[in-house]
């Protein structure tokens, strides 16, 4: 049996189509329950504490608390996805991380500064092009929040953004890519499928915003298959969210409702270049490190091997 690529790792001897359907339902239903329950608990606590209403008309402990609850609610999908692989699909949860059955931390840490440079170039270049063309307000003339509020916001972001970004990657480039990959030998349909879901999940803004999210999903999905793991996708997603949210925090706009789905064509144009460059650098680094890009040639169901810990 040929060694499987990343997108085929869910196709173990224990694979059954209904397991994938059941596990997917478990992830999304349990995730919604966690998110709704968390909001209800925090809203009730805010109501009992006599807190004022937020922009949605609900009692709130403030914009930072609202952001933290929102991000941690998304982060809850990470353990749910790992549990679904282990309990329902009966395979090691670490096969969602990479073909080695674990997250390759050294590779991830190597890619973080590369991703940071890419995100900074995207924001700087996109903002400059937006200002030159006048297609949208850059917001650079707004008042700054001040060092104290900014530092407090950044502390919160450093806590909640990593698990939130990782959860989205494990759910899309991990779970959905492998769920579709169980039925397709070649990766292109699974890559396009998860990218479409990823873009749609961010809402329907401008056509350019949707196209950018779809492109982001395709490039990071391809890198996941090409490098055999989620490290490149997590690094770029984490830095993108951290820098973008940090910039919003600098101007005291943590409650802003716009997302990447609302971006103008100028940001998309710059992002095409940035994503292409990032992909080229990642592939070069992966080759230099000699990373494994395929899993074991004889995958076994989890019952046939000692029960491993949930490897992230």
ChimeraX attribute file (.defattr): number of C-alpha atoms within 10 A of each C-alpha:
attribute: neighborCount
match mode: 1-to-1
recipient: residues
	/A:1	7
	/A:2	9
	/A:3	15
	/A:4	21
	/A:5	26
	/A:6	28
	/A:7	36
	/A:8	25
	/A:9	26
	/A:10	29
	/A:11	21
	/A:12	18
	/A:13	13
	/A:14	16
	/A:15	17
	/A:16	13
	/A:17	12
	/A:18	11
	/A:19	18
	/A:20	22
	/A:21	13
	/A:22	13
	/A:23	22
	/A:24	21
	/A:25	13
	/A:26	17
	/A:27	22
	/A:28	15
	/A:29	11
	/A:30	15
	/A:31	21
	/A:32	16
	/A:33	12
	/A:34	17
	/A:35	19
	/A:36	12
	/A:37	13
	/A:38	16
	/A:39	16
	/A:40	12
	/A:41	11
	/A:42	17
	/A:43	19
	/A:44	15
	/A:45	15
	/A:46	18
	/A:47	16
	/A:48	10
	/A:49	12
	/A:50	12
	/A:51	15
	/A:52	14
	/A:53	15
	/A:54	14
	/A:55	10
	/A:56	7
	/A:57	8
	/A:58	14
	/A:59	20
	/A:60	23
	/A:61	19
	/A:62	14
	/A:63	17
	/A:64	17
	/A:65	13
	/A:66	17
	/A:67	17
	/A:68	17
	/A:69	17
	/A:70	16
	/A:71	21
	/A:72	20
	/A:73	23
	/A:74	21
	/A:75	22
	/A:76	20
	/A:77	25
	/A:78	21
	/A:79	16
	/A:80	20
	/A:81	23
	/A:82	26
	/A:83	20
	/A:84	22
	/A:85	25
	/A:86	22
	/A:87	14
	/A:88	19
	/A:89	25
	/A:90	21
	/A:91	30
	/A:92	27
	/A:93	25
	/A:94	20
	/A:95	26
	/A:96	31
	/A:97	25
	/A:98	28
	/A:99	28
	/A:100	19
	/A:101	19
	/A:102	18
	/A:103	19
	/A:104	17
	/A:105	11
	/A:106	9
	/A:107	18
	/A:108	18
	/A:109	13
	/A:110	15
	/A:111	21
	/A:112	19
	/A:113	14
	/A:114	17
	/A:115	25
	/A:116	19
	/A:117	14
	/A:118	21
	/A:119	24
	/A:120	16
	/A:121	16
	/A:122	22
	/A:123	18
	/A:124	14
	/A:125	18
	/A:126	22
	/A:127	20
	/A:128	15
	/A:129	19
	/A:130	18
	/A:131	16
	/A:132	11
	/A:133	10
	/A:134	11
	/A:135	12
	/A:136	15
	/A:137	10
	/A:138	14
	/A:139	11
	/A:140	10
	/A:141	8
	/A:142	11
	/A:143	10
	/A:144	16
	/A:145	15
	/A:146	12
	/A:147	10
	/A:148	8
	/A:149	15
	/A:150	19
	/A:151	15
	/A:152	12
	/A:153	22
	/A:154	19
	/A:155	12
	/A:156	15
	/A:157	21
	/A:158	13
	/A:159	13
	/A:160	21
	/A:161	24
	/A:162	20
	/A:163	21
	/A:164	23
	/A:165	24
	/A:166	24
	/A:167	25
	/A:168	22
	/A:169	29
	/A:170	23
	/A:171	23
	/A:172	22
	/A:173	32
	/A:174	28
	/A:175	27
	/A:176	23
	/A:177	30
	/A:178	28
	/A:179	24
	/A:180	21
	/A:181	24
	/A:182	22
	/A:183	16
	/A:184	14
	/A:185	14
	/A:186	13
	/A:187	22
	/A:188	16
	/A:189	15
	/A:190	26
	/A:191	27
	/A:192	20
	/A:193	20
	/A:194	25
	/A:195	25
	/A:196	19
	/A:197	15
	/A:198	23
	/A:199	21
	/A:200	15
	/A:201	11
	/A:202	15
	/A:203	14
	/A:204	14
	/A:205	16
	/A:206	15
	/A:207	13
	/A:208	19
	/A:209	23
	/A:210	23
	/A:211	17
	/A:212	25
	/A:213	23
	/A:214	22
	/A:215	20
	/A:216	21
	/A:217	25
	/A:218	22
	/A:219	21
	/A:220	26
	/A:221	29
	/A:222	21
	/A:223	23
	/A:224	27
	/A:225	25
	/A:226	21
	/A:227	24
	/A:228	24
	/A:229	33
	/A:230	27
	/A:231	28
	/A:232	29
	/A:233	28
	/A:234	26
	/A:235	24
	/A:236	26
	/A:237	24
	/A:238	23
	/A:239	23
	/A:240	21
	/A:241	18
	/A:242	21
	/A:243	17
	/A:244	17
	/A:245	18
	/A:246	21
	/A:247	17
	/A:248	19
	/A:249	24
	/A:250	21
	/A:251	18
	/A:252	19
	/A:253	16
	/A:254	17
	/A:255	15
	/A:256	11
	/A:257	7
	/A:258	9
	/A:259	13
	/A:260	21
	/A:261	22
	/A:262	18
	/A:263	21
	/A:264	19
	/A:265	20
	/A:266	21
	/A:267	22
	/A:268	21
	/A:269	16
	/A:270	18
	/A:271	22
	/A:272	15
	/A:273	13
	/A:274	20
	/A:275	21
	/A:276	11
	/A:277	12
	/A:278	22
	/A:279	18
	/A:280	12
	/A:281	15
	/A:282	21
	/A:283	16
	/A:284	12
	/A:285	16
	/A:286	17
	/A:287	12
	/A:288	9
	/A:289	10
	/A:290	10
	/A:291	18
	/A:292	16
	/A:293	19
	/A:294	22
	/A:295	20
	/A:296	15
	/A:297	11
	/A:298	11
	/A:299	18
	/A:300	16
	/A:301	17
	/A:302	20
	/A:303	11
	/A:304	10
	/A:305	10
	/A:306	8
	/A:307	11
	/A:308	12
	/A:309	10
	/A:310	16
	/A:311	14
	/A:312	19
